[in-house]
Amino acid sequence: MNRISKYINDFSELVAFKHSIFSLPFIFIAMLVASKGWFGWMLFILGIFAAISARNFAMGVNRYLDRDIDVLNPRTKDRPSVDGRVSNNSMIMFIILNALLFISVCYLINPLALKLSIPFLIIIGAYTLFKRFSALAHIVLGISLGLAPIAGAVAVAGYIPIWSIYLATGVTFWVAGFDLLYSLQDMEFDKKNNLHSIPSKFGSSKTMIIAAIFHILTILFFGIFVYIANLGIFAWIGVLFSAIMLSYEHYLVHKDFTKIDKAFFTVNGYLGFMFLIMIALDIIK
């Protein structure tokens, strides 16, 4: 039993399972809006499995391909993929199993979800490769999580509504913006190891400005989503709350770079769930 528990903990740390909180709320926001109410327990369960398996696949690919980089970085050298707790063969099997699980779940949802499953896997697995040759890797990561609301809308509606594209664009800029702030921790490391990131290319001050612009665009596209989807006052409160939380995030990081973890995990975690709660209140009122 202890061995199984250790195995689970190692894989949970490998994929940073707690970070799933960033994508899950936006899948369910899209599902609620598409169904204009509760979408049923079956889709709820399938949505969770789809989100988790897709993210596990992406993180597995990231950790496997980044082994040579992570072993050199003091911040990442103790990851299970680097220190031997999870073997290379185990990671490959983990990646394959999660890809198959994601495709299988998409098959159970509807035909369009199945057709999009492999393209989605290709996109969410691309981030690791991009940062080796392009500073646009932050945008690619944003797009990867931005697919979540599109997937949620497809699961319920069977097509891609216009409003889901605006929501996905908002999520893309949200994630890219906070990834810029998070990447400030590795700015010097990226420079020394010829890794492409906006902080290593433009420095911390310009990175803060670019991240702020991305988060202004986040609020703009969240607002367009609310307007196009014809949502009400609670949804607009959710947009306002998101603006306040993002402003607080920038305040924390600007004041003290040691607060990056707090800004990344705590603030962004609250943002997603509060937006989900406000949308739910708006739908069920």
Secondary structure, 3 states (H helix, E strand, C coil): CHHHHHHHHHHHHHCCHHHHHHCHHHHHHHHHHHHCCCCCHHHHHHHHHHHHHHHHHHHHHHHHHCHHHHCCCCCCCCCHHHHCCCCHHHHHHHHHHHHHHHHHHHHHHCHHHHHHHHHHHHHHCCHHHHCCCCCCHHHHHHHHHHHHHHHHHHHHHCCCCHHHHHHHHHHHHHHHHHHHHHHHHHHHHHHHCCCCCHHHHHHHHHHHHHHHHHHHHHHHHHHHHHHHCCCCHHHHHHHHHHHHHHHHHHHHHHHCHHHHHHHHHHHHHHHHHHHHHHHHHHHHC
